[in-house]
């Protein structure tokens, strides 16, 4: 696995800062792996129980119901409030798939994922992390929608240093490959030139 120390350290520095951590970047640049694998592994090594990490991948069919922000919020609140003496981490992948919902119980107001994340952020025993591809939802509106209550970590494709550390061997050959194919993480693992 490619170590993304620069970004992992940014996430670690911002743990429990009282804000929602939002990982943004172009598709396939490694946001999900960074959160769901590298940061997850870090938490486990530091002694966090697997049951205290709530993982929701909105591009997976079994999580489609959580595209409704009210359903997502209700589920997370039920886990967190039943265990107030424990610390929880919430990982939501592909947050741009959530929908705007009309809340019939509160005067038919429109509810978005921003509303629900801001509500979840208030729990002292919950640290919230979301990923999503660059889109209006995550890049241009992040400052306004979260009103200073989010830390944005913009993830880029592999730097040459990251690419080299994974590939190893001859730096000249690695530079030739990097210049030809670029720094998308998946490409660095493909052996076939096609």
N, C-alpha and C positions, 0 to 999 in steps of 0.2 A: 504494500500500500504506500502511496506517495504521502510523505509527511508534509503537512502544510503548517509548519511551526509558526510562521508569521501571523496567520489568521487564527490558529488555535490559541496562541498567546493573547490575541485581542479578545477572544471570547472569554478566556480564563480571567483576564483583568477586569472584565465587566460583569462577572458573576455577582448576583445578589446586589446589584447597584440600584434596585428599585425601578428599573426601566425594562421595557420589552426589548430584547435583542433581535434585530431584524437583519438577516443575511441576504443581501441582494447581489445580483450579477446576472450575466447572460446565461442562457440555457447551457447545460453540460459543462460548466466551469468548475464544478466540484462542491457546491454549497451543501447538498444533501449528504455527501460523504463526509464532509467536514463536520457537520452537526451530528448525524446519525451513526457515524463510525468513529471518527477521531475524537470528538468531544465526549461521546458516549463512553468510549474506552477509557478516556482520562477520568471521567466520573467514577467508573467502576473501580479503576486502580486506586482512586482516592478513598474508596470505602462506601460509595453510594450503593444502596440496594437496587437491583434491577426494577423491582416493583415501584420504586419511587421516581422512575423516569417514565413519563407518559408520552408515548410516541404516536402521533397521528399523521399518516401520509395520505393527503387528500387526493392524490392521483391513483390510489388503490381502491378497488371496488368495495372492500370491506369497511372502508372509512367514508364512503360517499355520504352517509347520513350526517356526518359532521361538517359537510359543506354548508349546512344550515347553522349559522353562528349561534343561535339560541340553543340548539341541541348540543353543540360542542361545549358551550359554556356550562350548561346544566350538567353534562357528564363530568367535566373537570371539577366543577364545584362539589359534586357529590363525592369524588375521591378525596379532594383536599380537605373538605370540612369534616369528613368522618375520621380524619387522622391529623388533627391539628398539631400534635406533638412531633410530627415528622416533616422533613423538608422534601419538597417535590420539585421536579424539573418537568416542564412541558415543552415538547418539541412538536411543532406543526410544520409539515413540509408542503410546499406548493400552495401557500395561503391564498394565492390569486384565484383559486378555484371556488372559494366561498361565495355565497350568494347574499344579496340584500333580501331581507325577510320583513314582512309586515307583522308586527307584534300585536296580535289580537287582544292579549291580556293587558296591554298598556296603551289603549286609545288608538290603535292602528298606526302607531308610529313605525317608521322604517328603521330597521336595525342592521348594522353592518358588522363585519368582523372587527373593525376598529373599536366599536362600542363594547363588544364582548371582551376583546383583549384588554382594554382599559379597565373593565370590571375585574377581570382575572388578576391583573397586575396588583390590585389592592390587597390580595392575600399575602400575608407576611411569610407564609410557608411555601410559596410557589414562585419559581423563577421561570420566566417565559421566553422562549426562543422560537422564531419563525423564519422560514426560508421562502423565497419566491423569485421567479425570473423577473428581470426588469420589465416593468409595465407601469401604467399610470398608477395603479394601486400601490406599488412598492417604491417607485423612485421619486417621481415629482411630488406626490402628495404626502409622503411620509412625515415631513416636518409639520404640515398643517393638521393632518388627521390625528397624529399622536400628540400634538401640541407640546413638544419638548419632553415627552414621556417615553421616548424610544432611543436606543443606541443603534445606529446603522453601521453595519460592517459590510463594506462593498468588497466582494470576492472577485478576483480576476483569474483568467486562465493561468497556467503554470508560468512562473518566471523561469528564466534560463537556469538559474541556480537550482530551483526545485526540479526541473527537468533533468539536469545533469546528475543531481544526487540520486535520482531514481534510476536513470539509465546506467550510470557508472561508465567506466572504461575511458575511451579516447575522447577528450574534450572537443577536438576538431570534428570528429564524426558526429558527436552529439550536437554541435553547433549547426552542422550541415542539415541534420534531421530537423532540428528546431526551426531553422530558417525555412525549410521546405514545407513542413507539416504544421507548424505552430505549436501552441502550448495547451491545447485542450487535453485534459487528463486522460481521456479514453484513448486518444490517438497515441499517446506515449506507450501504451500497452499492446498495441496492435503490431504483430510481427510481419504480416503480409503487406507488401507495398501497395497492393490494390486498395 
